[in-house]
Amino acid sequence: MSKILITGSSGFIGTSLTSYLINNKYEVLGIDKQLPTDKSHEPYFLRCDILDAENLEKVIQEFSPNVILHLAARIDLDEKYDIKGYEANIQGVENLINTIRRTSSVKRCIFTSSQLVCKVGYIPKDEFDYAPHTLYGESKVLTEKIVREQDGGGAEWSLVRPTTVWGPGMSPHYQNFLKMIETGRYFHVGKRPLYKSYSYVGNIVYQYHKLMEATTSQIHRQTFYLADYEPISLREWVNAFQIEFGADPIRSYPEGIVNFLAHIGNLINNFGFKSFPFNTFRQNNILTEYVFDLSKTKEVCGQLPYTTEQGIKETVKWLLSK
């Protein structure tokens, strides 16, 4: 049985991935600069910042993993002025690759990038076609270029680009989104279905596992989008949450009215109220469709374990338990 090291094991995906691999009897070590949110993970955890190259190498060489699942990153979009704010996504990857090069036990590494190497709504022609529109996205472009230029440190490698991930354990930002549905504060914009490639967390964890176990010819030097194979309609997805919550039906407003409100939100944000939840940036994210070709991912990973309906039930159950 493989020994698996997970970087960023205390994050949303990392927490679910750690639980999944422990339950499947793998020997697991999670590393993160933050303590685990799941206390049961503490016996499988060491605190380690990937920017501390010396300690990173010490921890990895002592554990001697066969596979590394690299998820550690700064993932917010808050940095507006200096890409060095995303040093974990750049120097952190350099440090990890240097360690892999000097650790003979490591045979494979899955490096996590992001769909935001291209702006939302832009479908790239190939894996080298980049169009980032945030410093975070630019930092993930550099992540990918470093991995390719250094050939993953000599181990078998692949790059993965998760899309929007949802489910139990999701961040407070997305919890607030669901609470708006539950309390009747969410509203639809226009009447379009708005198709998007989203990923239920139980499915993306399964995809990491399948990529971890795939043959060399299936994954080596390949780039995969990670999401559920069938896109969701944002409108139908939100309505399904409303029904599961037993909340009031969701109202719809014309796009023109909402556009006016979004510009008002910009003004409120500019006056220092950064937490105001609606502005043109969020409106564009809502209205922009993005559907990726996941045929290559499906060919390697096969059928996913959760339907959207099952994911919604599990997510509502988890949120209400909080």
N, C-alpha and C positions, 0 to 999 in steps of 0.2 A: 504493500500500500504506500502511495506517495506521501512524502512530507511536504506540506503546503505552507508557505509564508504569505500572509496577506498584509500589504501596506495599506494604511488608511482603514484599519479594521474597526474603528469606532464610529465611522460615518454611516450614513443611511444604508447604502448598498453593502458596505463592508460588514456591518452588524448582521444583516440577513445572511450574507455569504458565509460568515464565520459559523453561525448556527447551523446552516445547511451542511457544511463540511464536517463539523463535529458530529452531527446526527448521523452522517454517513460513514463514521468511523475512520476518518482521515486523521493523521497526526498534524495538528494545526498550531501555528503560532501567528498571532496578530500583533502588528506594531502600529503605533499611532502616537502623536504627541499629546492626544487627549485620552483620558481613561475610558474604558468601555462603558457604554450606556446600559448594557446588559451585564449585571453583576456576575452571572454564571460564566461569563467569558474570561474573568480575571485569571483563572489558572492557565489560560491559553494565551496570555498577553504579556508584552513587555513595552514599556513606554520608550519610544524612540522617535526622534525627529529626523526625517530623511535629509534635512539640510546639515545634520551633524554627520559628516562623511565617516569620521573615525568610528563613532559608536555604531552607525549603520553597518559598516563592514564587520565589526566585532560581533554584533547580534546575529547577522546572517551567517557568518562563518561558523559560529558556535552551534547554531541550529542545523546547519547543513541541509537546507531544503532542496528538493528535486524540482519544485515548481514555485514560482513567485507570481502572485496575482497582484498587480500594482494598481491600487486605487487612490493612494494618498495624493492630495492636490489641494490647492486653494480653488474653490469653485464658485465664489460669489462674483458678481459683476460690478462691484462697488468701486474698484480702482479706475480712475479716469485719467491719470496723469503720467504714471510711470510703470512700464511693464515689469520693472524689478520688483514690484509689489507681488508678482506671481512667481517669485523665485523658486518656490516649491515645485512648480510645474516645469521649470527649466533646469536650474542647478540640481534640484532634487533628483531629476531623471538622470542627469550626468553622474551623480553620486551612485545611484543604483546600478547603472550600467558598468561603472568602474568596479563596483563590488562583484557583480556577476562575472566579469572578466577574470577576477582573482579567486572565484569560488567554484571549484570543480564539480561540486555536487549539483549545481543548478543546471538543469537540462532544458527548461522552458520558462518563458516569462510572457504573460499577457499584460500589455501596457494599456492603460485606460486613457483615452483621449476624450473627445466630445463632439457631438454634432455641430457645436458652435465654432468649429474650424471654418464653417460657412455660416453666413447670416441666416436667420430663420426664413424659410421660404425658398432659399437658393439650393437647387439640387445640382451637386457637382457632376462634371462630365466623367471624372475618374477620381481616384483617391489622392491624386496630386494637385487637384484643382481646388484652390483655397480662396475663400472670400469672407474672412472674419470681419466683424463690425464692432467688436469690443476688445479691450486689452486681454481679457480672459481668453477669448477666442484666439488672439494672436499668440498667447502663451502656449496654447494647446497645439497650434501649428508648429511651434518650435519643439514641443514634446515629440511630435511625430518625426520631424526632420532629424532630431538627435538620434532617435531610435534607428531610423533608416541609415543615417550616415555612419553610425557605429555598429550596425548590424546586430543590435540587441546585446552587445557585449559578448557575442560568440555563442550564445544559447539559441535554441529555437525560439522564435518570437512571433507574436501577432499584435496588431493594434485594434482596439475596439472603440467605437464611438457610440456610447449610450445616448438615447434621446431623452425626453422627459420621462422620469421614473416616478411611480406613485405606489402607494400601498402602506401597510402597517410600518411604523417607524419613520414616516416621512417628516420633513422639516416643519417647524412652526409656521413658515410661510404658507405651505400647502395645507397644513391643518387649518389655518385661518380661512383658506379658500373653501374647504369643506364645511366649516362652521357657518360661513355665509350662506351656503346652500341650506344647511339645517335650520337656520334662523330666518330664512326668507329674504336675505339681503342681496343675494346674487340675482343677476338678471341676464337674459340673453341679449345679444346685440344682433339685430336683424333676424333674418329667417334662414340663412344658409346653414347647412349641416356642419361645415368646417371640419374637414377630415385631417387627422393628424396621426403620425406614428408615435404612439405612447408605449411605455413598457410597464407592466405590472411587476413589482419587485420580485415576486416569487418566480416569475418567468426569466427575468434577467439573471438571477442567481443560477438558475438551471442552465442558461446559455454559457455563463462563465465555466460551469462544471463541465459541460460537453466540450467546450474549446480546450479546456485543461486536459481532457482525456482523448482528444482526437488524434489521428495519425499526423505525422510530420507533414506529409504531402497535402493534407487538408488545410493546415493553418499557417505553416511557416512562411514568414514575410508577407502575410495577407492582412488586409484591413476589413473589418466587419462592423456594420451598424448593428446595434443591439436594441431591439424593440419587439413588441408583439407583431406577428406577421400580418395580421389584418388591421388596417388603420381604424381608429375609433372616430365616430362623429362626435365632436365636442358637445353638440346640443343633446344628442341621445345619451351620451355618457353622464352628463350633468343631470339630466332628467331621471336616469336610473338611480343616481345617488339620492335625489329628492324623494323618490318613491321608497327607497330602502330606509331613509331617515323617517319616513312618514311626515314629511314637511309639506308646506303649502305649495301648490303649483308655481312654477317659475314664470315670471313675467318677461315679456319681450319688448324692446324699445327699438325704434328705427336707428339705423347707423348714423344718420345726420345728427340726431339729438345727442347720441352718445359721443360723437366726435366733439361736439360743443362742450360737453361735460369733461371730456378728457383734457381739452385745452384749459379749462378752469382748473383741473387737477394739476397741470403743469405750473400754473401761477401759484397755487397753494404750496407746491413743492419748492418753488423758487424763493418763496418767502420764509423758507426754513422748516416747513412741516414735511419732512422727508417721509414720514410714515403714512401720509395720506395714500390710500390704496389704489387710486385710479388716475392714470395719466395717459398720454398718447403712446408712450413706450409699451405699457401693458395692453392698451387697446390694440396696437398693432400685433402684439404677440397673440392675442385672442383671435384676431381676424385673419391671420396669415396661416394658410394651410401648408402642411409639409408631410409628404408621403414618400418614404424611402423604399427602394428595391431591396427586400430582405431575402431574396431567393438564395443567395450564397450562404447566408447565416442559417437558413432553414435546411439547406442541404447538409450542413455539418451538424447542426444541433437537433434536427428532427422536431417532432410534435412537442408543443409546450404543455406543461402540466396544468395550467390554470386558464379558464375562460375569463373574459371580462366580467361576466356576471358573478363568478366565484370571487374574483378579486374585489369587486365592490362590496359584497357581503362581508368578506374578511376585514376590509378596511373600515367599514362602518362599525363592525363589532369591536375592533381595536380602538377606534376613536371614542366610542361611547364608554368603553371600559376605563378610559382616562378621566 
